[in-house]
């Protein structure tokens, strides 16, 4: 449970997690294994279609929520269930403790429920003198340790068998072995006894079906079946987001949920419960059964046009499974109660600004979560939107205000960048790295060497560089982005040379500015909008077939965020779709449009590997083009392990969380060096900066280049 | 004349077996219910599944957990869901072998029963899943507090996927208080170091006896 009271405290906690070797290696292993098992589980399916089905049926459910609740209640009541509505956590706990008091309950067994974690139900039981025992093995372990879960479906993933052995030794009062099978058997017997004496069983619900008033529980251990069979009272606590209309909706959710959660085709048990079932120890031989439907901030979500998609979440936990930051720091630092990308968002709505404000900054925006989400939720965008809301509540941080002021004016921004090149002069080395950092950078940034501002920006070189192309086959507008314009103009020059050879007529509109992603990452949407508008205006009158960018982050931002930023602006209603359609990344342009192949290059067999920028592989869905080009250009291509995992740059993220950025970079460098490649290529100047800085600092022999430089150097003359 | 199994039925049966085995179930093809009873009794006796001390009771436990262990005195097969005739056949076989055969009162056996014997309402090929409609608590307990679960699946009840059962599920759910279980493989956990471990709360083994149309 993350509950830091200041940003620096939160950073400190994250740093401590980094030092937990066991946690790191457990999460690394899981991240790798998960990818394979999920792939196998979905092998026979069209995953995108399944995800769309889930998203659609959940969207329908949100639209009809009040009707669904009414129908669910009527159906459930008709078979003897008592249905309760709880506005917030406190009310839910009060309802449940009242039921306990009325039924003379002194002992409770509790199957795993994130909703009960959300309401802190165990605390309420404790206050009322009721003994509650978690009966899911992982939940029991963390309950005994007085901890919260560190993963939504694997709550004790942060613990080792030795820690469990010590815990069980304490619980049973006799020495235990660290053999996992034996530990599980001990839990089997200890918990069987708890089931035998419990008066009440608590569960959550994975799905609630309106048309029949039935709930479904998904478990591997079978604890939910015992918890709903042996005690004479059953209380199921569920969020109103669990409601769906029909039986087949529930089947669809379960089909996706287990596959996406752990890569299992189905869990050992799926339990469907509706009504006051037979129970020998109940009154009249029947179970007393209650469904408690919890709001606790959920209605606020539905009514929001952007956030209502959060209702599509099926709580599979996959967004944590693939999050590179989760993998470093674990669930206790990557969530308050709900964990992973969805946790950052839900914490704000369920637990308030104070719990969310530091947490929500810990998103590197690599989009791995969006790519894996069972409900197709645009998680990175929502995380950003939460950040914006918090800034609106709490006031914008100074850095964001300053950057916003600068970015609003392209001329001011560019003047500052030009001035910076003089300021850094005494610090620059002959290789183009800053040996010492100016004060504008954080001191923790010394894990990588930072590049210097180029002597002459690309925009200042362009007038003399612009080639004359006779009989052009295609016309390309060049969008440089600020890093390639001011830091790495040689990457742009390489593109110009290659393009000119292949009859590409080029335009470089001078009014273009930063794409706006950095200000958006800081949560400054107003300035982000203004910058987007400037860029669209800059290209409107240019007669070009494509707008080519060498920066995957710029490309993905132009293509996917501009519609959201400018979509409502009447000024751009005619021009925006054309602009967006034309945007293309460098590799796709060379591979798919110019169709360059082996005949266009003279190769030298240099061993090369590729780092796939997040915004290229996930943002733009480009996977093969750059790899094919590297091979076509005659290099000896070697695929690196986890080549599509974030390098740790994340723009302003690396300044906010330098330790985490550094660790991601180290992992990346290890994977790159393992390939034995001499050359590391990538399609994003931000990644070049991060990787080159890290490798240089380490004294590695691997050179980093933008793919275009390697291609351009090998073009046939 | 025995009905000829269609190509579709063959592929459903094979897929069901493949997926059930992938979920760690033991699958055997049989041709009569009698064979199923023989299999179960043989498992209890000759193959040593039935023991006075159930698994876990050999570990160092707390006192209340030890006490519960000590309440088991018989080798027990529970089969609450059977028709009278079939139950009679099973009970007779148990009797011959000195095993207790129960169809009710399982709440009194929470220390554990050795084998729970059931007949599934349907099988789902896509995931190798058994479907058991079990609003009665004895049937539920028989499949939960047993060390081994032996379940007969009639080949003609196997469907391609869970969606093929939508109408039946809806009818069960609407018929009154209902409790339905999808069971796929034995009870399992990976909660300690993500190491897959079988038999947390429920059966340590799931044996599926696939009863053909003979």
Interface residues (C-beta under 8 A of the other chain):
Chain A: X26 X29 X30 X33 X75 X79 X80 X135 X136 X137 X138 X141 X154 X155 X156 X157 X159 X160 X161 X164 X171 X172 X173 X174 X175 X176 X180 X181 X182 X183 X184 X185 X186 X187 X188 X189 X190 X191 X192 X193 X195 X196 X209 X211 X212 X213 X214 X220 X221 X222 X223 X225 X226 X228 X229 X230 X247 X248 X251 X252 X254 X255 X262 X265 X266 X267 X268 X269 X270 X271 X272 X273 X274 X275 X276 X277 X278 X279 X280 X281 X286 X287
Chain B: X19 X22 X23 X55 X56 X57 X59 X60 X61 X62 X63 X64 X65 X67 X68 X69 X107 X110 X111 X112 X126 X127 X129 X135 X136 X137 X140 X141 X144 X145 X162 X163 X166 X169 X170 X173 X174 X176 X177 X178 X179 X180 X181 X182 X183 X184 X185 X186 X187 X188 X189 X190 X191 X192 X193 X194 X195 X197 X199 X200 X201 X202
